Amino acid sequence: MRARFVGLTGGLGAGKSTALAMLEGLGAAVLSSDAVVRELYGTGEVRDAVRAHFGAEVFDASSGEVDRVALARRAFATEADRAWLEALLWPLVARRAQAFRSEAERRTPAPVAIVIEVPLLFEAQTESRYDATIAVVADDALRAQRVEARGLSELVQRERRQLPQPEKARRADFVVVNDGTLEALREQLTGVLAKLSG
C-alpha cells in the first residue's frame, strides 16, 4: 500500500520537532520545512535575492551567511516584507517536499507514512496537498516555557502570523496533545500511524 503523505503542524513550542523525530523512530519518512529553509539560505539563489531585497544588515559580517534572527526581525516588521520572503521561500520548500515524497515512495521497505513538518500549513492553505494532517497542541503556559530561550519579541510576531491552536486543531485530521511525557506523546503518534496505515 502507498504510504500516506502527511502534513504535521502546531503552534510555537507545541513540540512539532519532537513529534517529527518520534514519527521517524516509528518508521515514517520525515522532513522538516524549517530545515529546508535553513538549507535554502545557504544557496546562492536565495542569498542573492535576500541581499538585494533587505541589504547587507541581515547577513553575518564574519561568515557572509544569512543571519536568520536579523532577517526575521526585518521580515516580520512589515506585512510587505513578510509576504515577499514567503513568496521567495514557499515555492522552493514545496518543490523540495515533493522531491522528498517521490524519493520516499521508492524506498524499500516502504515507510509507514511520509510526514512533512509545516508550521504554517493551514495559514498557507497548503493542506490540500496532503492525504492527512496532524496538529500538535500543548498548554499555552507550557509552550511559553519551551520557547522562552528563543526571544519573546520574535515569538510574539510569529504567533501573530499563526492561527490559534484551537483553530489548527479544528482543521486537522488528527490532534496530538503534547502536555505530558514523551511516552504519552509516542503512544498518541503510534495510534495516529496505525489509523493512517489501516
QUIZICOR-V176946 format. One record per backbone hydrogen bond with DSSP energy under -1.0 kcal/mol. CO is the residue of the C=O (numbers start at 1). NH is the residue of the N-H. E is the energy in kcal/mol with one decimal. If there is no record, write none. Layout:
co: [CO CO]
nh: [NH NH]
e: [E E]
This chain:
co: [4 5 5 6 7 8 9 11 15 16 17 18 19 20 21 22 23 24 27 29 31 32 33 34 35 36 37 39 40 43 44 45 46 47 48 49 50 51 55 56 58 60 65 67 68 69 70 71 72 78 79 80 81 82 83 84 85 86 89 90 91 92 93 94 95 96 97 98 99 100 101 103 104 113 114 115 116 117 118 120 121 126 127 132 133 134 135 137 139 140 141 142 143 147 148 151 152 153 154 155 156 159 164 165 166 167 168 174 176 181 182 183 184 185 186 187 188 189 190 191 192 193]
nh: [114 131 132 116 134 118 136 14 19 20 21 22 23 24 25 26 28 27 112 115 117 36 37 38 39 40 41 42 43 47 48 49 50 51 52 53 54 55 58 59 67 64 60 71 72 73 74 75 76 82 83 84 85 86 87 88 89 90 93 94 95 96 97 98 99 100 101 102 103 104 105 106 107 29 6 31 8 33 121 124 126 129 130 7 174 9 176 178 143 144 145 146 147 150 151 155 156 157 158 159 160 162 168 169 170 171 172 135 137 185 186 187 188 189 190 191 192 193 194 195 196 197]
e: [-3.1 -2.6 -1.3 -2.9 -2.7 -3.3 -2.9 -1.9 -2.5 -2.7 -2.4 -2.1 -2.6 -2.0 -1.9 -1.3 -2.5 -1.7 -2.1 -3.1 -2.9 -1.8 -2.3 -2.2 -2.0 -2.7 -2.1 -1.4 -1.9 -2.6 -2.8 -1.6 -2.7 -2.5 -2.3 -1.8 -3.2 -1.5 -1.2 -1.9 -2.8 -2.7 -3.2 -2.8 -2.5 -2.2 -2.0 -3.5 -2.6 -2.1 -2.5 -2.1 -2.3 -2.4 -2.3 -1.5 -2.6 -2.7 -2.5 -2.6 -2.0 -2.0 -2.5 -2.1 -2.1 -2.3 -2.4 -2.3 -2.2 -2.9 -2.3 -1.0 -1.3 -2.8 -3.5 -2.0 -3.0 -2.0 -1.5 -2.5 -2.3 -1.9 -1.7 -2.3 -1.9 -2.9 -2.9 -3.5 -2.5 -2.4 -1.8 -2.1 -1.7 -2.2 -1.1 -1.7 -2.7 -2.0 -2.5 -2.8 -1.8 -1.0 -2.0 -2.8 -2.1 -2.0 -1.6 -2.7 -2.7 -1.8 -2.7 -2.3 -1.9 -2.4 -2.5 -1.9 -2.1 -2.6 -2.0 -1.9 -2.4 -2.3]
